[in-house]
């Protein structure tokens, strides 16, 4: 197995432990001792295996909704990193600390595009940075009203999954008289 195949195998095993087998203490076994996880929009995660074990146990692996789904969009593999683009779908059926800190479950369906950047060192995960559009999440759970704001809800994820969907809807909605 070459280095790139090894990175993919380690990343896939990490994801399996987080989302399939849901073992709170297992994901850190795929990581270097000083690993970093940063969910950028909410600044959640941790630094170092001890902090990450606590984070996974209390705020991540154990709080994911039962209907959580991932739709892969693209994967780029570099010399020491993987970049995954995906759409995450779930029902906001429980408190999800890492995604919506302090927000009670709304029962609403959510679809969000996300990008994960995973760096490797010595065959293990050294860092994960995960980006998503928090405004889109807040629109979908009813925490903010998109009217009058340059934000959208699930349409963002749907456009990622189907690039042929119309572009410039926000411009048209918010700039009367403007045509795309």
C-alpha positions, 0 to 999 in steps of 0.5 A: 500500500502506497502512502496515499492509499494508507492515508485514505485507509486511516481516514476511512477507519477514523470516519467508521469509528466516528459515524458507523460503529460510534466508538467515542474513544476509538477515533483518537487511535488513528491520530498523532498524540498532539492532533488538532480538530477544529470545526471552524464555524463553531470553534469546537474540537480540541488539541491533543488526544486526551482533550479529543477523547473527551470531546468525542465522548461528550460532544461529538460521537455520542450526539450525532442524530441516528439519521445522519448521512453523508453524500460524497461530492469530491475527494482530493488526495495530496502528499500529506493531506486529504480534502473531502467535499460532502453534503451532510444531511440529518434531522435536528432530533437532539442537541448537537453541541459541536454544530449548534452549541446551546441550541435545543433540537428543532426536529427540522431536516438539515442539509449542509455542504461541508469541506474537511481538510485532513493532514497526516503525519507519520501515517496518522491524522495530525489535524482536521479542519471542517468548514460549513456554512453556519448561516445555512444551518441556522436558516434551516432550523429556523433560528434566523430568517433568510428574508432580506439577508444574503443567506439560503437554507438547504438550497446551498446543499442542493446546488452542490449536489446538482450544479445545473440548478439556477445560479444567482438566486440571492442576487435576484432576490435581494437586488430588485431589477438585477438580472443574472 
